[in-house]
Amino acid sequence: MIQYMFKAVYTSASKFKYIAQALAKITDEAPFYASQDMLEARILSPDKTAMIILKIPSISFEEYEVDEQEVFIVPTSDLNKIVRRATRNDVLVFEYLKDEGKLKIGFRNKKTGIERSFLIDARSGAGETIEEIKLDLSVTARFVADDYKQVIRDLKVVGEEAVFHYKDGKLYITAHAQQKEYRGEFSEGNPLAYLSATVDEAKSIYSVGLLEATLKPIQSAKYVTLYFDTDKPAKIEFEIAEGGYMTYWIVPRVEA
């Protein structure tokens, strides 16, 4: 009988679809770290302009089993293609079959009881560990997820760069291109859920393409929290279903 080294049952398979899409957008392979406390993924884009950190606490799963930390690497394209097969009534089941070099991905329909399963390659991840970024950022802005999505889509219409500027207790987001311009003014309550800063002013420029990539997990989130500072990487955090979260770090662009 094949023994699994790690098993997790996630009740919201349809929400995990957006997580898989986000991982596939940034990299070809994703290392997963399964510890007794949580399931985690830390991914750096090949050009090192973006990082994704996924954390889902063990208590967020209906069932979670691991004896000791397991690290396994899976192809994100295969993971994405299979998880996309989930329906809103499906429970998602992961089983890491270490001796077989496979990750078993199963779906169990909560209404009909029908079960389906797939196998994809999963090699042991004994390689380099990507460390989390530890950086203090002065400005914190909390968006309703739909409002954040609208801002990024508005920016995409205009140009390739977006300027984030905190001043006088407000957040200003602008973009410029030939014969086009976008200006957004945001404050706490209009429409931000929260806005705070430890400095009087902060300003930084980010790629609209990288910001657009952060929209992948938006369907699984209620709020999006943006942290930034002058000429520093931006941190964009999504609260996802069942108590987990996904964090993006994107590098700033330097003015010429």
Secondary structure, DSSP 8 states (H G I E B T S, - for coil): ----SEEEEES-HHHHHHHHHHHHHH-SEEEEEE-SSEEEEEEE-TTSSEEEEEEEEGGGSSEEEESS-EEEEEEHHHHHHHHTT--TTEEEEEEEEGGGTEEEEEEEETTT--EEEEEEE-EE--S----------SEEEEEEHHHHHHHHHHHHHH-SEEEEEEETTEEEEEEEETTEEEEEEEEETBEESEEEESSSEEEEEEEHHHHHHTTTTGGG-SEEEEEE-TTS-EEEEEE-GGG-EEEEEE-EE---
